[in-house]
């Protein structure tokens, strides 16, 4: 499988896993914010109504993130855990910063410790799954 395809596929799988982690954390009262509510608030002005559409949008956006990461990481991935953790922390910082700049959604670090930690670690899982699938791919030749 080509690297960019693996990155997109890894992003789709990782996005789905992250959404499941978010929903599980909400179900056991560990977190009070979900990515789907954030997307609904940003795109549709209100949260919760467009739940299924928000899942699809987030999964496709995660695939795009995986594709971009596959273009940034051009060598063979020997340590996908390390690079996945770096990618996950970067994704968390970028998305939290963008949400804070938009002003429609509170950043996760201001929603309490448990919500912030769930979001932080689920983004690390997102990065690790993406880099793992990229590590299984064939490096693309540059001419």
N, CA, C and O atoms as CSV, one atom per row, in Angstrom:
chain,resi,resn,atom,element,x,y,z
A,1,UNK,N,N,0.849,-1.161,0.000
A,1,UNK,CA,C,0.000,0.000,0.000
A,1,UNK,C,C,0.903,1.236,0.000
A,1,UNK,O,O,1.914,1.277,0.702
A,2,UNK,N,N,0.535,2.222,-0.780
A,2,UNK,CA,C,1.314,3.448,-0.839
A,2,UNK,C,C,1.169,4.238,0.451
A,2,UNK,O,O,0.172,4.136,1.165
A,3,UNK,N,N,2.183,5.016,0.718
A,3,UNK,CA,C,2.264,5.774,1.964
A,3,UNK,C,C,1.090,6.736,2.141
A,3,UNK,O,O,0.519,6.809,3.229
A,4,UNK,N,N,0.726,7.465,1.110
A,4,UNK,CA,C,-0.362,8.439,1.249
A,4,UNK,C,C,-1.708,7.738,1.467
A,4,UNK,O,O,-2.546,8.226,2.225
A,5,UNK,N,N,-1.912,6.607,0.809
A,5,UNK,CA,C,-3.134,5.832,1.023
A,5,UNK,C,C,-3.178,5.284,2.442
A,5,UNK,O,O,-4.218,5.317,3.101
A,6,UNK,N,N,-2.036,4.779,2.906
A,6,UNK,CA,C,-1.959,4.269,4.276
A,6,UNK,C,C,-2.200,5.384,5.287
A,6,UNK,O,O,-2.853,5.167,6.308
A,7,UNK,N,N,-1.679,6.568,5.009
A,7,UNK,CA,C,-1.909,7.698,5.904
A,7,UNK,C,C,-3.374,8.066,5.987
A,7,UNK,O,O,-3.901,8.299,7.075
A,8,UNK,N,N,-4.041,8.120,4.828
A,8,UNK,CA,C,-5.474,8.447,4.823
A,8,UNK,C,C,-6.278,7.363,5.535
A,8,UNK,O,O,-7.129,7.666,6.371
A,9,UNK,N,N,-6.007,6.096,5.204
A,9,UNK,CA,C,-6.720,4.989,5.836
A,9,UNK,C,C,-6.463,4.963,7.342
A,9,UNK,O,O,-7.384,4.751,8.132
A,10,UNK,N,N,-5.214,5.180,7.732
A,10,UNK,CA,C,-4.887,5.238,9.156
A,10,UNK,C,C,-5.610,6.367,9.859
A,10,UNK,O,O,-6.054,6.216,10.997
A,11,UNK,N,N,-5.729,7.500,9.180
A,11,UNK,CA,C,-6.457,8.626,9.754
A,11,UNK,C,C,-7.931,8.324,9.935
A,11,UNK,O,O,-8.529,8.702,10.942
A,12,UNK,N,N,-8.519,7.642,8.962
A,12,UNK,CA,C,-9.938,7.268,9.061
A,12,UNK,C,C,-10.153,6.308,10.233
A,12,UNK,O,O,-11.070,6.489,11.034
A,13,UNK,N,N,-9.300,5.291,10.325
A,13,UNK,CA,C,-9.408,4.324,11.422
A,13,UNK,C,C,-9.160,5.015,12.761
A,13,UNK,O,O,-9.902,4.806,13.721
A,14,UNK,N,N,-8.120,5.835,12.820
A,14,UNK,CA,C,-7.775,6.530,14.062
A,14,UNK,C,C,-8.867,7.514,14.475
A,14,UNK,O,O,-9.165,7.649,15.661
A,15,UNK,N,N,-9.457,8.193,13.509
A,15,UNK,CA,C,-10.547,9.117,13.820
A,15,UNK,C,C,-11.736,8.394,14.426
A,15,UNK,O,O,-12.353,8.884,15.372
A,16,UNK,N,N,-12.055,7.229,13.879
A,16,UNK,CA,C,-13.154,6.433,14.425
A,16,UNK,C,C,-12.834,5.987,15.848
A,16,UNK,O,O,-13.697,6.045,16.724
A,17,UNK,N,N,-11.596,5.540,16.084
A,17,UNK,CA,C,-11.187,5.113,17.426
A,17,UNK,C,C,-11.252,6.280,18.402
A,17,UNK,O,O,-11.717,6.120,19.531
A,18,UNK,N,N,-10.787,7.460,17.972
A,18,UNK,CA,C,-10.834,8.638,18.847
A,18,UNK,C,C,-12.271,8.989,19.208
A,18,UNK,O,O,-12.556,9.321,20.358
A,19,UNK,N,N,-13.173,8.919,18.242
A,19,UNK,CA,C,-14.576,9.206,18.522
A,19,UNK,C,C,-15.159,8.200,19.510
A,19,UNK,O,O,-15.948,8.572,20.379
A,20,UNK,N,N,-14.780,6.937,19.386
A,20,UNK,CA,C,-15.247,5.928,20.342
A,20,UNK,C,C,-14.710,6.205,21.742
A,20,UNK,O,O,-15.438,6.071,22.725
A,21,UNK,N,N,-13.431,6.592,21.835
A,21,UNK,CA,C,-12.848,6.937,23.135
A,21,UNK,C,C,-13.593,8.119,23.748
A,21,UNK,O,O,-13.920,8.101,24.934
A,22,UNK,N,N,-13.861,9.140,22.945
A,22,UNK,CA,C,-14.605,10.310,23.432
A,22,UNK,C,C,-15.980,9.915,23.959
A,22,UNK,O,O,-16.381,10.350,25.038
A,23,UNK,N,N,-16.701,9.096,23.204
A,23,UNK,CA,C,-18.049,8.703,23.615
A,23,UNK,C,C,-18.027,7.825,24.863
A,23,UNK,O,O,-18.902,7.943,25.720
A,24,UNK,N,N,-17.033,6.950,24.969
A,24,UNK,CA,C,-16.894,6.118,26.164
A,24,UNK,C,C,-16.596,6.987,27.385
A,24,UNK,O,O,-17.165,6.773,28.455
A,25,UNK,N,N,-15.709,7.962,27.225
A,25,UNK,CA,C,-15.364,8.858,28.334
A,25,UNK,C,C,-16.574,9.670,28.790
A,25,UNK,O,O,-16.732,9.934,29.982
A,26,UNK,N,N,-17.418,10.063,27.858
A,26,UNK,CA,C,-18.642,10.791,28.217
A,26,UNK,C,C,-19.621,9.852,28.926
A,26,UNK,O,O,-20.265,10.246,29.899
A,27,UNK,N,N,-19.732,8.619,28.443
A,27,UNK,CA,C,-20.672,7.657,29.027
A,27,UNK,C,C,-20.327,7.327,30.475
A,27,UNK,O,O,-21.225,7.085,31.282
A,28,UNK,N,N,-19.035,7.313,30.816
A,28,UNK,CA,C,-18.637,7.000,32.193
A,28,UNK,C,C,-18.345,8.270,32.998
A,28,UNK,O,O,-17.724,8.210,34.059
A,29,UNK,N,N,-18.795,9.409,32.490
A,29,UNK,CA,C,-18.659,10.713,33.163
A,29,UNK,C,C,-17.214,11.104,33.459
A,29,UNK,O,O,-16.928,11.738,34.474
A,30,UNK,N,N,-16.320,10.723,32.575
A,30,UNK,CA,C,-14.925,11.113,32.706
A,30,UNK,C,C,-14.639,12.386,31.925
A,30,UNK,O,O,-13.710,13.125,32.249
A,31,UNK,N,N,-15.435,12.640,30.902
A,31,UNK,CA,C,-15.264,13.816,30.056
A,31,UNK,C,C,-16.624,14.456,29.815
A,31,UNK,O,O,-17.662,13.799,29.891
A,32,UNK,N,N,-16.593,15.750,29.525
A,32,UNK,CA,C,-17.839,16.484,29.304
A,32,UNK,C,C,-17.897,17.121,27.922
A,32,UNK,O,O,-18.792,17.919,27.644
A,33,UNK,N,N,-16.958,16.779,27.062
A,33,UNK,CA,C,-16.923,17.367,25.729
A,33,UNK,C,C,-16.612,16.283,24.708
A,33,UNK,O,O,-15.743,15.439,24.929
A,34,UNK,N,N,-17.326,16.313,23.594
A,34,UNK,CA,C,-17.037,15.362,22.529
A,34,UNK,C,C,-16.699,16.123,21.257
A,34,UNK,O,O,-17.153,17.247,21.043
A,35,UNK,N,N,-15.903,15.492,20.429
A,35,UNK,CA,C,-15.493,16.103,19.171
A,35,UNK,C,C,-16.702,16.365,18.284
A,35,UNK,O,O,-16.749,17.377,17.585
A,36,UNK,N,N,-17.678,15.465,18.307
A,36,UNK,CA,C,-18.844,15.648,17.445
A,36,UNK,C,C,-19.660,16.871,17.846
A,36,UNK,O,O,-20.195,17.567,16.983
A,37,UNK,N,N,-19.759,17.141,19.143
A,37,UNK,CA,C,-20.449,18.363,19.575
A,37,UNK,C,C,-19.689,19.604,19.139
A,37,UNK,O,O,-20.292,20.599,18.737
A,38,UNK,N,N,-18.363,19.544,19.218
A,38,UNK,CA,C,-17.535,20.681,18.793
A,38,UNK,C,C,-17.751,20.963,17.309
A,38,UNK,O,O,-17.932,22.114,16.913
A,39,UNK,N,N,-17.732,19.912,16.487
A,39,UNK,CA,C,-17.932,20.086,15.046
A,39,UNK,C,C,-19.328,20.629,14.761
A,39,UNK,O,O,-19.496,21.512,13.920
A,40,UNK,N,N,-20.329,20.100,15.462
A,40,UNK,CA,C,-21.696,20.603,15.276
A,40,UNK,C,C,-21.799,22.078,15.631
A,40,UNK,O,O,-22.469,22.840,14.934
A,41,UNK,N,N,-21.136,22.487,16.715
A,41,UNK,CA,C,-21.187,23.890,17.123
A,41,UNK,C,C,-20.487,24.791,16.119
A,41,UNK,O,O,-20.950,25.900,15.851
A,42,UNK,N,N,-19.375,24.323,15.561
A,42,UNK,CA,C,-18.626,25.148,14.607
A,42,UNK,C,C,-19.357,25.234,13.265
A,42,UNK,O,O,-19.515,26.325,12.717
A,43,UNK,N,N,-19.800,24.102,12.737
A,43,UNK,CA,C,-20.387,24.087,11.399
A,43,UNK,C,C,-21.881,24.393,11.365
A,43,UNK,O,O,-22.366,25.026,10.427
A,44,UNK,N,N,-22.598,23.952,12.368
A,44,UNK,CA,C,-24.056,24.037,12.319
A,44,UNK,C,C,-24.642,24.935,13.405
A,44,UNK,O,O,-25.859,24.943,13.590
A,45,UNK,N,N,-23.831,25.679,14.114
A,45,UNK,CA,C,-24.206,26.642,15.142
A,45,UNK,C,C,-24.751,25.990,16.422
A,45,UNK,O,O,-24.769,26.649,17.462
A,46,UNK,N,N,-25.177,24.775,16.390
A,46,UNK,CA,C,-25.687,24.133,17.593
A,46,UNK,C,C,-25.141,22.721,17.695
A,46,UNK,O,O,-24.933,22.050,16.684
A,47,UNK,N,N,-24.912,22.277,18.907
A,47,UNK,CA,C,-24.335,20.963,19.109
A,47,UNK,C,C,-25.386,19.876,19.211
A,47,UNK,O,O,-26.527,20.134,19.593
A,48,UNK,N,N,-24.994,18.661,18.869
A,48,UNK,CA,C,-25.813,17.495,19.091
A,48,UNK,C,C,-26.822,17.139,18.021
A,48,UNK,O,O,-27.190,15.969,17.908
A,49,UNK,N,N,-27.281,18.084,17.239
A,49,UNK,CA,C,-28.342,17.800,16.272
A,49,UNK,C,C,-27.806,16.996,15.088
A,49,UNK,O,O,-28.454,16.053,14.633
A,50,UNK,N,N,-26.653,17.355,14.599
A,50,UNK,CA,C,-26.083,16.714,13.418
A,50,UNK,C,C,-24.994,15.723,13.818
A,50,UNK,O,O,-23.884,15.760,13.288
A,51,UNK,N,N,-25.320,14.839,14.757
A,51,UNK,CA,C,-24.351,13.927,15.341
A,51,UNK,C,C,-23.700,13.035,14.291
A,51,UNK,O,O,-22.473,12.958,14.227
A,52,UNK,N,N,-24.498,12.361,13.470
A,52,UNK,CA,C,-23.972,11.425,12.474
A,52,UNK,C,C,-23.134,12.143,11.426
A,52,UNK,O,O,-22.070,11.656,11.044
A,53,UNK,N,N,-23.599,13.290,10.959
A,53,UNK,CA,C,-22.849,14.075,9.971
A,53,UNK,C,C,-21.514,14.524,10.567
A,53,UNK,O,O,-20.492,14.530,9.881
A,54,UNK,N,N,-21.529,14.898,11.844
A,54,UNK,CA,C,-20.300,15.319,12.513
A,54,UNK,C,C,-19.302,14.178,12.606
A,54,UNK,O,O,-18.100,14.402,12.465
A,55,UNK,N,N,-19.776,12.949,12.843
A,55,UNK,CA,C,-18.887,11.792,12.861
A,55,UNK,C,C,-18.222,11.619,11.499
A,55,UNK,O,O,-17.008,11.432,11.420
A,56,UNK,N,N,-19.001,11.680,10.440
A,56,UNK,CA,C,-18.457,11.507,9.088
A,56,UNK,C,C,-17.444,12.603,8.775
A,56,UNK,O,O,-16.372,12.321,8.239
A,57,UNK,N,N,-17.773,13.839,9.102
A,57,UNK,CA,C,-16.858,14.955,8.848
A,57,UNK,C,C,-15.562,14.760,9.614
A,57,UNK,O,O,-14.482,14.961,9.058
A,58,UNK,N,N,-15.648,14.369,10.888
A,58,UNK,CA,C,-14.431,14.189,11.678
A,58,UNK,C,C,-13.590,13.033,11.156
A,58,UNK,O,O,-12.365,13.140,11.093
A,59,UNK,N,N,-14.226,11.936,10.783
A,59,UNK,CA,C,-13.479,10.787,10.267
A,59,UNK,C,C,-12.763,11.155,8.966
A,59,UNK,O,O,-11.608,10.775,8.773
A,60,UNK,N,N,-13.425,11.882,8.083
A,60,UNK,CA,C,-12.772,12.321,6.838
A,60,UNK,C,C,-11.662,13.327,7.123
A,60,UNK,O,O,-10.615,13.289,6.477
A,61,UNK,N,N,-11.877,14.228,8.083
A,61,UNK,CA,C,-10.840,15.184,8.471
A,61,UNK,C,C,-9.633,14.459,9.057
A,61,UNK,O,O,-8.493,14.847,8.798
A,62,UNK,N,N,-9.869,13.412,9.843
A,62,UNK,CA,C,-8.768,12.612,10.384
A,62,UNK,C,C,-8.012,11.909,9.268
A,62,UNK,O,O,-6.788,11.790,9.325
A,63,UNK,N,N,-8.733,11.441,8.249
A,63,UNK,CA,C,-8.077,10.857,7.085
A,63,UNK,C,C,-7.185,11.861,6.386
A,63,UNK,O,O,-6.080,11.528,5.959
A,64,UNK,N,N,-7.665,13.098,6.268
A,64,UNK,CA,C,-6.852,14.166,5.677
A,64,UNK,C,C,-5.612,14.431,6.523
A,64,UNK,O,O,-4.525,14.635,5.982
A,65,UNK,N,N,-5.765,14.430,7.855
A,65,UNK,CA,C,-4.601,14.605,8.731
A,65,UNK,C,C,-3.601,13.476,8.529
A,65,UNK,O,O,-2.395,13.719,8.488
A,66,UNK,N,N,-4.090,12.240,8.401
A,66,UNK,CA,C,-3.207,11.109,8.147
A,66,UNK,C,C,-2.479,11.243,6.826
A,66,UNK,O,O,-1.293,10.929,6.732
A,67,UNK,N,N,-3.187,11.712,5.797
A,67,UNK,CA,C,-2.575,11.947,4.490
A,67,UNK,C,C,-1.461,12.989,4.606
A,67,UNK,O,O,-0.375,12.800,4.057
A,68,UNK,N,N,-1.725,14.085,5.316
A,68,UNK,CA,C,-0.721,15.144,5.493
A,68,UNK,C,C,0.477,14.621,6.270
A,68,UNK,O,O,1.619,14.907,5.909
A,69,UNK,N,N,0.234,13.861,7.328
A,69,UNK,CA,C,1.339,13.294,8.109
A,69,UNK,C,C,2.166,12.352,7.243
A,69,UNK,O,O,3.389,12.316,7.371
A,70,UNK,N,N,1.518,11.587,6.362
A,70,UNK,CA,C,2.261,10.674,5.482
A,70,UNK,C,C,3.164,11.433,4.519
A,70,UNK,O,O,4.198,10.911,4.101
A,71,UNK,N,N,2.791,12.651,4.165
A,71,UNK,CA,C,3.632,13.466,3.288
A,71,UNK,C,C,4.783,14.114,4.062
A,71,UNK,O,O,5.844,14.372,3.494
A,72,UNK,N,N,4.576,14.374,5.348
A,72,UNK,CA,C,5.630,14.981,6.170
A,72,UNK,C,C,6.685,13.942,6.532
A,72,UNK,O,O,7.882,14.222,6.470
A,73,UNK,N,N,6.245,12.749,6.908
A,73,UNK,CA,C,7.169,11.673,7.274
A,73,UNK,C,C,7.516,10.919,5.997
A,73,UNK,O,O,6.713,10.131,5.496
A,74,UNK,N,N,8.707,11.161,5.476
A,74,UNK,CA,C,9.068,10.588,4.179
A,74,UNK,C,C,9.985,9.371,4.278
A,74,UNK,O,O,10.164,8.663,3.287
A,75,UNK,N,N,10.555,9.119,5.419
A,75,UNK,CA,C,11.460,7.977,5.588
A,75,UNK,C,C,10.693,6.782,6.149
A,75,UNK,O,O,9.512,6.886,6.482
A,76,UNK,N,N,11.382,5.652,6.247
A,76,UNK,CA,C,10.790,4.469,6.859
A,76,UNK,C,C,10.627,4.740,8.350
A,76,UNK,O,O,11.559,5.199,9.011
A,77,UNK,N,N,9.454,4.456,8.867
A,77,UNK,CA,C,9.179,4.674,10.289
A,77,UNK,C,C,9.649,3.467,11.086
A,77,UNK,O,O,9.066,2.387,10.988
A,78,UNK,N,N,10.696,3.648,11.870
A,78,UNK,CA,C,11.183,2.574,12.710
A,78,UNK,C,C,10.454,2.610,14.053
A,78,UNK,O,O,10.071,1.567,14.584
A,79,UNK,N,N,10.265,3.803,14.595
A,79,UNK,CA,C,9.637,3.954,15.899
A,79,UNK,C,C,8.323,4.720,15.758
A,79,UNK,O,O,8.277,5.931,15.977
A,80,UNK,N,N,7.269,4.016,15.395
A,80,UNK,CA,C,5.983,4.687,15.179
A,80,UNK,C,C,5.376,5.197,16.482
A,80,UNK,O,O,4.598,6.151,16.456
A,81,UNK,N,N,5.711,4.584,17.633
A,81,UNK,CA,C,5.179,5.069,18.909
A,81,UNK,C,C,5.695,6.470,19.222
A,81,UNK,O,O,4.932,7.337,19.648
A,82,UNK,N,N,6.984,6.686,19.012
A,82,UNK,CA,C,7.572,8.001,19.276
A,82,UNK,C,C,6.980,9.053,18.345
A,82,UNK,O,O,6.505,10.095,18.797
A,83,UNK,N,N,7.010,8.777,17.044
A,83,UNK,CA,C,6.512,9.752,16.073
A,83,UNK,C,C,5.000,9.920,16.166
A,83,UNK,O,O,4.478,11.004,15.905
A,84,UNK,N,N,4.297,8.856,16.535
A,84,UNK,CA,C,2.857,8.966,16.735
A,84,UNK,C,C,2.505,9.834,17.926
A,84,UNK,O,O,1.540,10.598,17.890
A,85,UNK,N,N,3.299,9.710,18.989
A,85,UNK,CA,C,3.084,10.565,20.158
A,85,UNK,C,C,3.345,12.021,19.807
A,85,UNK,O,O,2.580,12.902,20.197
A,86,UNK,N,N,4.418,12.277,19.075
A,86,UNK,CA,C,4.721,13.647,18.633
A,86,UNK,C,C,3.591,14.171,17.745
A,86,UNK,O,O,3.146,15.307,17.907
A,87,UNK,N,N,3.131,13.342,16.810
A,87,UNK,CA,C,2.038,13.757,15.920
A,87,UNK,C,C,0.762,14.016,16.713
A,87,UNK,O,O,0.062,14.992,16.446
A,88,UNK,N,N,0.448,13.160,17.681
A,88,UNK,CA,C,-0.757,13.331,18.490
A,88,UNK,C,C,-0.734,14.597,19.324
A,88,UNK,O,O,-1.738,15.305,19.412
A,89,UNK,N,N,0.407,14.888,19.939
A,89,UNK,CA,C,0.531,16.116,20.729
A,89,UNK,C,C,0.409,17.333,19.821
A,89,UNK,O,O,-0.212,18.330,20.190
A,90,UNK,N,N,1.000,17.251,18.640
A,90,UNK,CA,C,0.896,18.359,17.677
A,90,UNK,C,C,-0.554,18.555,17.233
A,90,UNK,O,O,-1.033,19.687,17.160
A,91,UNK,N,N,-1.248,17.462,16.938
A,91,UNK,CA,C,-2.659,17.552,16.546
A,91,UNK,C,C,-3.476,18.173,17.674
A,91,UNK,O,O,-4.318,19.038,17.430
A,92,UNK,N,N,-3.229,17.733,18.913
A,92,UNK,CA,C,-3.962,18.276,20.062
A,92,UNK,C,C,-3.724,19.778,20.194
A,92,UNK,O,O,-4.667,20.547,20.384
A,93,UNK,N,N,-2.467,20.190,20.092
A,93,UNK,CA,C,-2.146,21.613,20.237
A,93,UNK,C,C,-2.768,22.439,19.112
A,93,UNK,O,O,-3.314,23.515,19.358
A,94,UNK,N,N,-2.686,21.940,17.884
A,94,UNK,CA,C,-3.251,22.685,16.752
A,94,UNK,C,C,-4.770,22.784,16.824
A,94,UNK,O,O,-5.332,23.865,16.648
A,95,UNK,N,N,-5.432,21.665,17.080
A,95,UNK,CA,C,-6.898,21.714,17.132
A,95,UNK,C,C,-7.386,22.530,18.319
A,95,UNK,O,O,-8.349,23.285,18.189
A,96,UNK,N,N,-6.749,22.395,19.463
A,96,UNK,CA,C,-7.151,23.195,20.629
A,96,UNK,C,C,-6.922,24.674,20.371
A,96,UNK,O,O,-7.743,25.508,20.753
A,97,UNK,N,N,-5.813,25.001,19.725
A,97,UNK,CA,C,-5.537,26.397,19.390
A,97,UNK,C,C,-6.535,26.963,18.398
A,97,UNK,O,O,-6.989,28.100,18.536
A,98,UNK,N,N,-6.875,26.161,17.393
A,98,UNK,CA,C,-7.861,26.612,16.397
A,98,UNK,C,C,-9.223,26.821,17.050
A,98,UNK,O,O,-9.898,27.813,16.775
A,99,UNK,N,N,-9.632,25.887,17.917
A,99,UNK,CA,C,-10.916,26.045,18.598
A,99,UNK,C,C,-10.921,27.292,19.472
A,99,UNK,O,O,-11.925,28.000,19.542
A,100,UNK,N,N,-9.801,27.564,20.137
A,100,UNK,CA,C,-9.720,28.761,20.977
A,100,UNK,C,C,-9.791,30.028,20.128
A,100,UNK,O,O,-10.435,31.003,20.517
A,101,UNK,N,N,-9.132,30.016,18.969
A,101,UNK,CA,C,-9.165,31.189,18.089
A,101,UNK,C,C,-10.547,31.423,17.483
A,101,UNK,O,O,-10.948,32.567,17.272
A,102,UNK,N,N,-11.273,30.346,17.205
A,102,UNK,CA,C,-12.616,30.499,16.652
A,102,UNK,C,C,-13.577,31.124,17.663
A,102,UNK,O,O,-14.521,31.820,17.288
A,103,UNK,N,N,-13.328,30.871,18.932
A,103,UNK,CA,C,-14.134,31.484,19.975
A,103,UNK,C,C,-15.497,30.864,20.189
A,103,UNK,O,O,-16.200,31.262,21.117
A,104,UNK,N,N,-15.900,29.910,19.373
A,104,UNK,CA,C,-17.215,29.283,19.525
A,104,UNK,C,C,-17.192,28.159,20.550
A,104,UNK,O,O,-18.215,27.835,21.154
A,105,UNK,N,N,-16.020,27.568,20.741
A,105,UNK,CA,C,-15.886,26.410,21.610
A,105,UNK,C,C,-14.760,26.674,22.596
A,105,UNK,O,O,-13.709,27.194,22.221
A,106,UNK,N,N,-14.977,26.317,23.853
A,106,UNK,CA,C,-13.913,26.451,24.847
A,106,UNK,C,C,-12.818,25.436,24.552
A,106,UNK,O,O,-13.112,24.299,24.182
A,107,UNK,N,N,-11.550,25.834,24.713
A,107,UNK,CA,C,-10.471,24.858,24.543
A,107,UNK,C,C,-10.568,23.778,25.629
A,107,UNK,O,O,-11.058,24.038,26.728
A,108,UNK,N,N,-10.103,22.582,25.315
A,108,UNK,CA,C,-10.284,21.460,26.242
A,108,UNK,C,C,-9.562,21.663,27.561
A,108,UNK,O,O,-10.001,21.138,28.584
A,109,UNK,N,N,-8.475,22.405,27.566
A,109,UNK,CA,C,-7.753,22.593,28.821
A,109,UNK,C,C,-8.544,23.453,29.808
A,109,UNK,O,O,-8.220,23.479,30.995
A,110,UNK,N,N,-9.566,24.149,29.340
A,110,UNK,CA,C,-10.378,24.968,30.243
A,110,UNK,C,C,-11.653,24.250,30.689
A,110,UNK,O,O,-12.469,24.836,31.399
A,111,UNK,N,N,-11.834,23.002,30.287
A,111,UNK,CA,C,-13.051,22.254,30.623
A,111,UNK,C,C,-12.858,21.293,31.783
A,111,UNK,O,O,-13.691,20.413,31.998
A,112,UNK,N,N,-11.799,21.442,32.517
A,112,UNK,CA,C,-11.526,20.536,33.626
A,112,UNK,C,C,-10.417,19.566,33.280
A,112,UNK,O,O,-10.154,19.279,32.112
A,113,UNK,N,N,-9.775,19.070,34.318
A,113,UNK,CA,C,-8.615,18.200,34.144
A,113,UNK,C,C,-8.967,16.905,33.412
A,113,UNK,O,O,-8.251,16.503,32.495
A,114,UNK,N,N,-10.054,16.253,33.803
A,114,UNK,CA,C,-10.371,14.959,33.188
A,114,UNK,C,C,-10.705,15.099,31.703
A,114,UNK,O,O,-10.276,14.276,30.895
A,115,UNK,N,N,-11.461,16.127,31.338
A,115,UNK,CA,C,-11.786,16.344,29.925
A,115,UNK,C,C,-10.528,16.659,29.127
A,115,UNK,O,O,-10.344,16.147,28.023
A,116,UNK,N,N,-9.665,17.499,29.683
A,116,UNK,CA,C,-8.413,17.838,29.008
A,116,UNK,C,C,-7.521,16.629,28.805
A,116,UNK,O,O,-6.930,16.460,27.739
A,117,UNK,N,N,-7.420,15.779,29.835
A,117,UNK,CA,C,-6.574,14.589,29.723
A,117,UNK,C,C,-7.143,13.576,28.731
A,117,UNK,O,O,-6.397,12.980,27.954
A,118,UNK,N,N,-8.451,13.382,28.755
A,118,UNK,CA,C,-9.066,12.451,27.799
A,118,UNK,C,C,-8.804,12.921,26.376
A,118,UNK,O,O,-8.429,12.126,25.515
A,119,UNK,N,N,-8.999,14.208,26.130
A,119,UNK,CA,C,-8.780,14.749,24.794
A,119,UNK,C,C,-7.313,14.647,24.401
A,119,UNK,O,O,-7.005,14.279,23.267
A,120,UNK,N,N,-6.404,14.966,25.316
A,120,UNK,CA,C,-4.967,14.913,25.055
A,120,UNK,C,C,-4.537,13.491,24.690
A,120,UNK,O,O,-3.873,13.279,23.676
A,121,UNK,N,N,-4.919,12.520,25.523
A,121,UNK,CA,C,-4.481,11.149,25.277
A,121,UNK,C,C,-5.197,10.503,24.090
A,121,UNK,O,O,-4.619,9.646,23.421
A,122,UNK,N,N,-6.432,10.894,23.818
A,122,UNK,CA,C,-7.093,10.340,22.629
A,122,UNK,C,C,-6.458,10.887,21.350
A,122,UNK,O,O,-6.439,10.200,20.329
A,123,UNK,N,N,-5.936,12.119,21.396
A,123,UNK,CA,C,-5.198,12.632,20.241
A,123,UNK,C,C,-3.858,11.920,20.078
A,123,UNK,O,O,-3.389,11.737,18.955
A,124,UNK,N,N,-3.241,11.518,21.182
A,124,UNK,CA,C,-2.007,10.727,21.087
A,124,UNK,C,C,-2.314,9.366,20.456
A,124,UNK,O,O,-1.553,8.890,19.613
A,125,UNK,N,N,-3.417,8.740,20.856
A,125,UNK,CA,C,-3.831,7.477,20.226
A,125,UNK,C,C,-4.064,7.696,18.735
A,125,UNK,O,O,-3.672,6.867,17.914
A,126,UNK,N,N,-4.699,8.805,18.386
A,126,UNK,CA,C,-4.921,9.160,16.982
A,126,UNK,C,C,-3.592,9.194,16.224
A,126,UNK,O,O,-3.475,8.601,15.152
A,127,UNK,N,N,-2.603,9.881,16.771
A,127,UNK,CA,C,-1.297,9.984,16.123
A,127,UNK,C,C,-0.592,8.643,16.007
A,127,UNK,O,O,0.028,8.354,14.984
A,128,UNK,N,N,-0.682,7.822,17.050
A,128,UNK,CA,C,-0.013,6.520,17.030
A,128,UNK,C,C,-0.644,5.597,15.988
A,128,UNK,O,O,0.076,4.906,15.267
A,129,UNK,N,N,-1.956,5.573,15.898
A,129,UNK,CA,C,-2.618,4.719,14.900
A,129,UNK,C,C,-2.261,5.178,13.490
A,129,UNK,O,O,-2.017,4.353,12.609
A,130,UNK,N,N,-2.230,6.484,13.275
A,130,UNK,CA,C,-1.859,7.006,11.953
A,130,UNK,C,C,-0.436,6.602,11.594
A,130,UNK,O,O,-0.194,6.092,10.500
A,131,UNK,N,N,0.517,6.828,12.512
A,131,UNK,CA,C,1.913,6.497,12.194
A,131,UNK,C,C,2.131,4.991,12.094
A,131,UNK,O,O,3.006,4.545,11.353
A,132,UNK,N,N,1.349,4.202,12.828
A,132,UNK,CA,C,1.466,2.752,12.692
A,132,UNK,C,C,1.067,2.304,11.289
A,132,UNK,O,O,1.774,1.512,10.667
A,133,UNK,N,N,-0.048,2.801,10.794
A,133,UNK,CA,C,-0.462,2.403,9.441
A,133,UNK,C,C,0.515,2.916,8.392
A,133,UNK,O,O,0.747,2.252,7.381
A,134,UNK,N,N,1.089,4.092,8.625
A,134,UNK,CA,C,2.107,4.601,7.696
A,134,UNK,C,C,3.338,3.708,7.733
A,134,UNK,O,O,3.968,3.478,6.701
A,135,UNK,N,N,3.693,3.193,8.933
A,135,UNK,CA,C,4.881,2.340,9.046
A,135,UNK,C,C,4.712,1.024,8.293
A,135,UNK,O,O,5.705,0.384,7.947
A,136,UNK,N,N,3.484,0.615,8.037
A,136,UNK,CA,C,3.232,-0.619,7.284
A,136,UNK,C,C,3.291,-0.417,5.780
A,136,UNK,O,O,3.251,-1.384,5.019
A,137,UNK,N,N,3.387,0.839,5.347
A,137,UNK,CA,C,3.320,1.147,3.917
A,137,UNK,C,C,4.697,1.120,3.267
A,137,UNK,O,O,5.727,0.978,3.926
A,138,UNK,N,N,4.669,1.259,1.956
A,138,UNK,CA,C,5.888,1.326,1.158
A,138,UNK,C,C,6.291,2.793,1.033
A,138,UNK,O,O,5.477,3.617,0.617
A,139,UNK,N,N,7.551,3.139,1.391
A,139,UNK,CA,C,7.972,4.538,1.207
A,139,UNK,C,C,7.911,4.929,-0.264
A,139,UNK,O,O,8.301,4.155,-1.139
A,140,UNK,N,N,7.421,6.127,-0.527
A,140,UNK,CA,C,7.310,6.601,-1.907
A,140,UNK,C,C,8.658,7.106,-2.386
A,140,UNK,O,O,9.408,7.733,-1.638
A,141,UNK,N,N,8.946,6.824,-3.625
A,141,UNK,CA,C,10.196,7.267,-4.236
A,141,UNK,C,C,10.092,8.739,-4.605
A,141,UNK,O,O,9.075,9.184,-5.136
A,142,UNK,N,N,11.146,9.487,-4.324
A,142,UNK,CA,C,11.200,10.877,-4.772
A,142,UNK,C,C,12.232,10.971,-5.878
A,142,UNK,O,O,13.353,10.485,-5.733
A,143,UNK,N,N,11.863,11.585,-6.962
A,143,UNK,CA,C,12.762,11.669,-8.121
A,143,UNK,C,C,13.284,13.059,-8.280
A,143,UNK,O,O,14.056,13.328,-9.200
